[in-house]
Amino acid sequence: MEREYEMAPKYFVVKKKLIEMINSEAFSDSGMIPSERELMKMFNVSRITAKRAVDDLVGEGYLFRVQGKGTFIREEEAKHDLISIMSCTEDIVKMGMVPTRKLISQEVIEADKRRQKRLHLVAGDKVLMLKRVYYADGMPVNYTIAYLPIKIFPGIEEYDFSKESIYNILESKYNVKITSATRTLEAVLVTDEVAELLELDQKEPVILFRAITLGIVNGREIPIETFKSYYRSDRFKFYINQTK
């Protein structure tokens, strides 16, 4: 093994030693590895060599970068059930992590044609638009933009959704029974606002959900919400339980 290391490129040696340290849990409990400058001193290599080794490990799924914070060991990604209907906060709790959220904006706007179609609205109808970032153990994992019809939920704009759960309010204050949802999923590259809020570099891939949620209101099943959610692809896996 030592002979193999002697003949290998320096970046490869650094890379293999980092893998050994990851597997032996030699790094701090935070999961952050040393900076490139620290790796240069640790392995007596150039910055180019240290960066090449880290870049390779990011590409191979051992590590992931958080803009402005550092490079971290990628643990087994959280699994998200595509079938269940849960709030983002419930998802994070189920993952065994501490959820927090930040309200980016909350405003009443006129529904555009796309929202009219999805929520069975007409021209002039208004929706509450909520933009929120969800955090798991302090790390941003999800950015969601949700739309709720004002005529179905009068006064909903008065609630503080920096603290309140949408589904809790719909169920407890408006007596809605949430029944089903139609979802689409695609991979997209983030830019601008999404990249900044999720602390990602421009053009990094994320998983984009679009959904229409249905619920029973006054005895009728109708669309009650439409949303799109951007999930960090380095922190989430999605699965479907199937039976025969």
Secondary structure, 3 states (H helix, E strand, C coil): CHHHHHHCCHHHHHHHHHHHHHHCCCCCCCCECCCHHHHHHHHCCCHHHHHHHHHHHHHCCCEEEECCCEEEECCCCEEEECCCCCCHHHHHHHCCCCEEEEEEEEEEEECCHHHHHHHCCCCCCEEEEEEEEEEECCEEEEEEEEEEECCCCCCHHHCCCCCCCHHHHHHHHCCCEEEEEEEEEEEEECCHHHHHHCCCCCCCEEEEEEEEEEEEECCEEEEEEEEEEEEECCCEEEECCCCC
